[in-house]
Amino acid sequence: MKLRVTALFLLALAAFNVLHAEDKPASEPVPARDVKITLPEGFKTTLFAGEPDVVQPIAFTFDDRGRMWVIECLSYPTWKTSGEGQDRIVILEDTNGDGQFDTRKVFFDRGTNVSGIEVGHGGVWLTATPNLSFIPDANGDDIPDGPVQVKLDGFDLKAKHNVVNSLIWGPDGWLYGCNGILSNAKIGKPGAEEKDRTVMNCGVWRYHTVKESFEAVAHGTTNPWGLDFDDHGEMFITNCVIHHLFHVIPGAHYERMFGQDVAPHSYELIKSCADYIHWAGGPWQEARGGAAHDKTGGGHAHSGAMIYLGTNWPAEYRNRLFTSNIHGRRLNSDKLTQQGSGYATERAPDTAFVQDPWFRGIAVHAGPDGGVYIADWSDDGECHDYEEVGIHRENGRIFKITYGATAKQEKLDLASLSDTDLVQMQLHASDWHVRHARRLLQERAAQSKLSQGSRDLLWKMASSHEDVTRRLRGLWALYSTGGVEEGRLLELFNDSADHVRAWAVRLEFEDGALSPAMQKKLAELAAKDPSPRVRLALASGLQRLPVDQRWAIAEALVAHAEDATDHNLPLMVWYAIEPMVHSNLPRTLQLVSKTKIPKVREFLARRIASK
């Protein structure tokens, strides 16, 4: 293994020498079919699509037939404030499995400011600043059933390159997305009054497409662009500028490049789970690529996030996070290792080096066959090019990276499968299949078309499968289909795996209401469960409760002296108890005496002394 890692670093050095032999501005990109991508031994690349068939590919996703849906964003950098635009949604399909598309159709060509896409629940979901929009296509004939529907508005049109982005279905059935630091948003349903809107700038949000509800999930970072989930359902984002990687916990407040966190008394913000940067130190403004930053990863600008959970790449790559380093013209890679309540990360060898000075990787996802796709914006500038002059709307590429023999795309139509088949697909080795099957089960449940037998099978999987990740998959699918009852979650509080116990706790808090008996049970867990992951779920969920229901659980959490040095717990506990301080000062003073986490005690005293 050591020899393999050394070889990969030598490969990186050789590749970057080639890349930066021509580090001067180029007058035009390398022709799409001539682009060379240097890869580890055994890997190969194909040009899945290139101009003129695809231009300005800012985002893409896959439908349940394995077809790629691509956003061609022609709006940038002049965001329209109203009316129709020219952004396109194109559908690309590789019917013969040779790694290149061979059919193309335009689904929609009047989009405005479109930056993100997901497919499901009867149509296509788009982040189209200032809106989260939906184009219905209930019969799946690739023809819109009607006009664009605005589900949310209030994202900030003043933001230039920090716009709302990165749509993805979460394991809990919600639609997740990111928002940048210059996008000072006030988000709500169209026509909502300001008091009913959610304020946020940089951070992660989610929207439930069935319940039509919106939430800010976590605040902070800088320019998040790229979001994915690991095999245990933990969320990670790629961040552009400052540190590139954050483990996202619901209710967290993260370090940011500038500005005040939305919570005035947060006092301290959670840092990145990565203790290294991808440039050679110094101000980030001076870290825009070049040979000086080669050994550390290529530069400060990152876009796209993929945690590899496919079946084509070798097993050693599974559960690693990959992101495009824009100035370094490569894929950076991070190993994720569970540590305490969260994760420690280690810089893994960079994976793909693109030998084209115009490469601007912006999105990266694995497809149904396990091959990995990278969308290349292809331009000689970057996100700060606000003027029309120099914007090259005629370019765009999507590359596909596979290992070994060409990954053969099976003929797919998951929507045609039975409920039982979709339940069994929760055990599939490829998480692509798992995620799509889970969303289809949720859709059928929302339409009252899912059999009770399917929920029984999911509960059996969640409660008794020998593999922890499979138990989690059963739980997530059961929850998203409405099959989780309090008694079942109580049973899972005793699961041998702390990941399952933690997720059971998270889901118990979802509706923001607990019975007195459940409050007592969760306080017992907070006191006695040996896992910091379970305590993190409790601290996170506590923020969803009314303040007067938090005390017993909070008193148990602050008594864990062993959590004082944990990366997340001191601050997550603080974020949960801060609103309690002035609601009941005598009880707060008792809380101070019970607190064995120095940072929490310090912040309690500080907050008590403040108005």
N, C-alpha and C positions, 0 to 999 in steps of 0.2 A: 504493500500500500504506500509506504514511504517513497519507493522508487516511482510509483505512478504520480504522486503529488509533485515530486521534483520534476518529472518529465513535463507535467502540465505547466509548471511555472517557467520552464525553459521554452515551452511552446509559446507562452504568453509573451516572453521577452522577444523571441524571434518575430512573432507576429507584429508586435508594436514597432519594432525596428522598420518593418516593411510599411506599416501605416504612416509613420512619421517621417519617412524619407521624403514625403511630399506633403508636409504640413503647411504649405503655403495655401492661401485661398485659391480654389480651383474655379475656373470660369464655367464649368459645367460638370454634372455628375458623371461617374463611370456609367456607361450604358447598362441598363438593368440586367441584361443577360450575361454581362461580362464581370459583374461584381464577384470578387473572391471573398469567401468567408473562411478564415482559418479556424479549425475545430480540433478537438482531441481525436486521437486515433479511433477509428470505427464509426465516426459520425460523418454525415454528409448533408449538403444543403441543396434545395431546389428553389427556383424562383416560382413561387405559387402564383403570383400575379404582379404585373408591373405596368407602368404607363404605356399606352393610353388607356388600358383597361381598368386601371385604378389610379386615382390621384388623391393627394392629401388624405391618406388613411389615418384618421385621428383615433378611431376605436373600431373594434370588431367583436363579434360573439358568434356562437353557433346555435342553430336550431335543433330540434329533436330528430331531424333527418341527417344531421352532420354537415349541413351546409353553412358556409360562412356568410354572415351579414356584416357589411363594412359601411362605416360612416365616412363619406368623402366631405370634409369640411372646407367649403369654398368661402365661408364667411370671413375667416380670420384674415387680417387683424381688425376689420371694420365690422364690429358687432352691430346688427340692425336692431333698432328699438321697436319696430313694428313691421307688419306685412310679411309677405312670402319671400323666401330666399332661394338659393340655388344649391344648398347642401343636398347631397344624395345619399340614399340607402341602396346599396347594390348587393345582390345575392350571388355568391360565387360557389360553384360546386365542382369537385373533382370526381367525375363519374367512373374513371378507369384506374384510379389509384396510383397515378404516376407522379404525384406530388405537385401537379400544376392544375389550375382550374381549367375546365373546358366548357362550362356553360356560365353565362352571366345574364342577369336580368335586373332591371331597375325597379325597385319596389316603390320608391318615393323620391321626387326630385325638387321639392319646394321647401326644404328645411331651412331653418334659420338658427345660426349659432349652435349647431349640434356638436356635442363633444362626447357623448356616451350612449351606449345602446345595450339593451337586453331584450330577449324574446320570451314571451310566456303569458299565461293568463289571458289568452284570446287576442294577442296583438303584439305590438312592438313598443317598448318603453325607451324614452329618449331624455337625456339631459340636454336641454336647448335653452340656454340662458336667456331670460330669467326664469325659465319654467322647467318643471318635470312634466313631460307630455306623453301621451299615449295615442298610438294609431291602431284602431281596431282592425283585426283580420280574423274573425272568429272561425271561419271555415278553412283557414290556412291555404287559400288559393293564391297568395302572394299579390293580392289586389286589395288596397285599403277598403274597408267597409263603409267608411265615412270620413269626415274631416278630422283633423288633429284635435284631441281633447287635452286641455290643460288641467292637470291634476293638482299641481302646486305652482305657485309663483313666488317671487320675492328674492330670488337669487340676484346677485348684483351685476348689472350691465357695465358698471364702471371698471370692473376688474378686466384686465387685458389678457393675461396669460394664466390666471389663477382660477379659472372658471370651474363650475360644478362639473364633475366627471366620474368615471370609473364605476359604472353600474355593474352590480353582481348580485345574484341571489345568494342569501346567507343560508346556513344550515337550519335556521329557525323559521324559514319561509318568508322573511322580510327581504325587500330590495334595498341594498346598501349602496352608498355613494360617498364621494369626497367633495370637499370645498376648500378653496384656497384663501390665503391670508388677506388678499386685497379684495376679496368678495365679501363685503359687509352685508350679509343677507338678513332679511326678515321674512321667514318662510311660513306660508300658510296656504289654505285653499283660496282660489280666486274669490275676491270680494271680502275676505276675512279682515276684521278690524285689527289694528296694530297690537292691541292687548292680547289677541288670540294667536299671534305669530311667534315663531321661535327665532331668537337672535343667534346668529353664529357667523364666524368667519372661518378660519382654518379648522378642519376637523372632519369627522365622519358622521354621517346621518343615516337614517333608514326610513323606509316607507312601506306600510303594509297594504298591498294592492287589493286585498279582499276587504279589510276593515277600513281602508282609506284613512289611515292615521300616520302621522309623521312624528319623528323624534330625532333630536340631536343625540348621538351615541357617545361621542367624546370630543373634546376641544383641544386645539393646539396643533403643533408641528408648524409647517410653513406652507409649502405647496404640495400637498399630497396628490399624487396622480398614479394610481395603481393600488388595488386592494385584493387580497385573497385570504383563504382559510386553509389551515393545515389539517392533518388527518384527525386531530382532536377537536376541530371546530374553532380553534383559536384564530383571531383575526390579526393580520399584519398589513401595514401599508408601506409603500415606497414614498419617500419624501424628497422633493427637489430643494436643495440648499440646506444648510446645516447637516445634521446626521440624516442618513438616507433610509433608516429602517426603524419602525416603531411597532411594538406589540400593542395592539389596541384593546383596551379593557373598557367595557361600558361604564360610563360615569367618570372616566379619567380626564385629567387636565395635563397636557404635555408641553414640554419645552417648545418655545416658539422663537422665530427670528426677531420679532419686535412686537410691540403692542401689549395691551393689558388683556389678560385672560378674562373670560366672561364672568368668572366668579371673583369678586373683588377681594375676598378673604381666602383665596386658595393658598397664598403665602409662598408656596414652593410648587414647582411643576415637575412631573415625572420625566426623566431623561430617556433618550433612546436606549433600546436594549443592546445596541451595538456600541462598543467603546472604541471604535476606530472610524476613520473617515477615508474616503476614496481619493483624497488628494494629499499632497505632500506638506500639509500644514499651511498656516498663514490665513489671511482673509479669504473667504470663499470667492470674493469677486476676482481674485487672482488665480483661481483654480479652474480655469476653463480649458482643460485638456492640455495637450502638449507632452513631450517626452519627459518633462520633469515630474509628471504625476503618474507615469506608467506603472511603477512598482506598487503603488498604493491603490490603483484601480482606475485611473484615467480622468478624474475630475469630479466636480460637485453636483452636476446636473443628472438626475435620475428620473426615469419615467417608466411606468408599467410595473406590475408585480405578478409573478406566477410562483406558486408553491407547487413543485412538480409532484403530481400524484397519478401519473400515467403509467403505461405498461411497456412503452417502447424503449425509453432510455434505461441504462443500467440501474440496478437497485440502489447503488450508492448515491444516486441523484435524488431519490425519493425524499420528500419533505424538505428539500432545500428551496430557498427562495432565490429567484432570478429576477433581475431588473436590468433595463437598458441604461447603460452609462452613455449619455448623449455625446458629450465631448470626447470621451474615451473610445467611442465607436465600438462598443463591445457589450457583452452580457456580463455583469457582475453576479457573483453567486455568494450566498451566505448559508452556512450550516446553522440550524436552529437546535439548541440543546436545552431541555427543560432544566430549570434551576430555580429553587425556591418556589414562589408563587407564579413565576413567569419563565423567562427564557434568557439564556446567554447565547450570544452569537459568535461565530468565528468566520473570518473571511476565507472562503474557499477559492480555489483557482478560478480566474475568469474563464468563461466558457467559449465565447464566440467573438472573433475579431473581424470586423467588416472593413475591407480595404477599399473604402470609398470616402473621400473627404466630405461628401455631402450626406453621409448617413446620419439620420436623426431618428433613432429608434424611439417609438412613443408608446407602443403597447406590445405585450407578450402574453400568449395563452397557449395551453396545450389543447390539441384537438381530440376527437374521439378515438383516433388510432394511436394516440400517445405521442405523435409528432408535435413539435413546438413551432409556433408561428410568431414572427416578429414583423410588426408594421413599421415601415420606414417612411417618415414624412418627406425625406429627400429635399434638402434645401441647403444653401450656403450660409444661412443665418441661424437664428435661434428664436426663442420665445419673446425676446425683447425687440423684435423687428416690427414696430408698430406702423411703419409707413408702408404705403402701397408699393413704393419703388423697391424692387428686389424680392418681392414675394413670388415664388415660382409655383404657380398652381397647376402646372402641366406635369408635375412629377409625383411619383409614389410607388412604393414596392412593398410586397409582402413576401418574406422568405420563410421557408419551412425547413426545420432541422430534424433529422431522424437518425437513429442508430441502427447499424447493421443493414440488412436487406430493406428495401423500400417498405415502409409500414403500409400494409394494404388496408384501405378503408372498406370496412364491411358495409353492406347495404343496410341502412338504418331507417326505421320509422317507429320510434319508441311510442308514439301516441297510439299506435295500432295494437300495442300489447295489452294483455289482460291485467287486471288489478294484481292478481297473484304473481304474474311475471314481473311487474314493476316492483312489488315487494321483494321478490327474490333478487332483483337487480341491486338492492341495497348491500348485497354481499359481493358485488362485482369488484375485481381487482383494480379497475379503472374508475377513479372518482368522477370522471366526466359522465359516465353512465349513471353512477349513483346520484349525482346532483340533478340530472335531467329527469330521472325516474321519480325522485322525491318531489320535484316541482309538479310533475304530472299527477302524482297521487294527491297533492294539495289541491290542484285544480279540480279534480273529480270530487274531492270532499266538499269544496266550496259550492259545487253544483248539485250536492246531495246525491252523487252517483257512485260513491265509494262504498263497497260492501263492508259490513261489520266484521266479516271474516278477515278482511285485509288488516284491520286494526288489531285483531287478535294475533295475527301472525307477526305484526310489528312489535306488539308487546312481548311476545315470546322471544323475539330477537333481542329486544332491549333489556330484558330481565335475565336471560339465561345463556346467550351466545358466549362461547369461551373467549372470543377475541374482543378486547376493550373497544377498538374502533368500530367493530360491527355492532356492539351494544349501543354505542353512541349513535350510529346511523339509524338503528331502529327507533331510538328515542326521538331523534330529530324529526324523522318522518311521521312518527306517531303524534308528536306535538303539532306539526304543521298541518296535519289532517284533523286536528281537534279531538284526538283520542287520549290525551293525557288527563287523568283525574288525580285529585289530591292524594288518594290512597295509593296510587301507583308511584307517585313521586316519593311518598313516605317510604315505600318499600325500597326505592333506589337510594335513599339516604344511607342504607346499610350495604351498598354495593362494595365489593372488595377494591374497586378501582376508584381513586380519588377524582379522575376526570369525569366519571359517571356521576359520582356524588355531587361534584361541583356543578355539572350541567343540570342535575335535578334541582339544585338550589336556585340556579339562575332562572329556570323556567317557573319555579314556584313564585318568584317575585314578579313575573311578567305583568300581571294585571294590577300591580300596585296595591293589593289588598290581601291581608292575612287574617285568618281566624285566630282567636286567642290561643287555641290549642296549637296552631301552626307557629305562632310567634314563640310560644314556649319551646316547641321542638327545635326551632332554628336557633334559639338562644343556647340550648343544650349542645347543638352542633358547634356553635361558635366557641363554646367553652371546652369541648372535649375532642372534637375531630382533630386528628394529628396532622392533617394535611394543610399546608399554607394555601394550596389551590382552592380548597373548600372555603377557607377564611377569606380569600380574595373574592370568591363568588358572593359571600355574605356581605362583605364591605361594598361591593358593587351594587348588589340588589337593594341594600339598605337605603340607598338614595331614592328608590322608587316609592318608599313608604311615607305616609304622613309622619311628621316629626315626632308626634307623641307616641308613635308605635315603634320607635327605633331604640329606646333606652336599654332594654334588657339585652338585646343582641350587641349593641355598642359596648355595654359594660363588660361583656364576655370577650369581645375582640381586643379591647385595649389592655387586657390582663396578660397578653401573650408577649412576654419579654423576648422570646426567641424571634419575634418578627421585627425587632428594632432595626436590623441591618438588611431586611428584605428590600429588593429593588422597588416593589410596588406598595406593599401593605401599609407602611406608616402613612403615606400620603392618601391612599385610597380610604383608609379608616378616617383620616382627618376630613376628607371631602364629605364623608357621610355624616360626621357628627358636627361639623361647623354650623349648619343651620339650627342645631339644637341648643347652642350655647345660651343665647338670650331668651329662649322660649321658657326655660325653667332654670334660673340661676342657682337655686339651692341644690338641685340635682346635678347641675354641671360641676359644682364644687366637689360633690361626692365623686363624680367621674374623674376629676383630677387626682384624687387620692387613690383611685383604683388603677390609674394608668401606669403601665410598666414600659411604655414605649416613649423614650425621651422626647422625640420630635413631636409626638402628639401632645405630651404634657406642655411643652414649650408653646405650641400653637394655641392650646386651650387658654393658657395664661395670657397670651397676647390678645386673643379674641375677647376674653372677659374684660380686659382693660380698655378695649376699644368701644366705640359707640355702635 
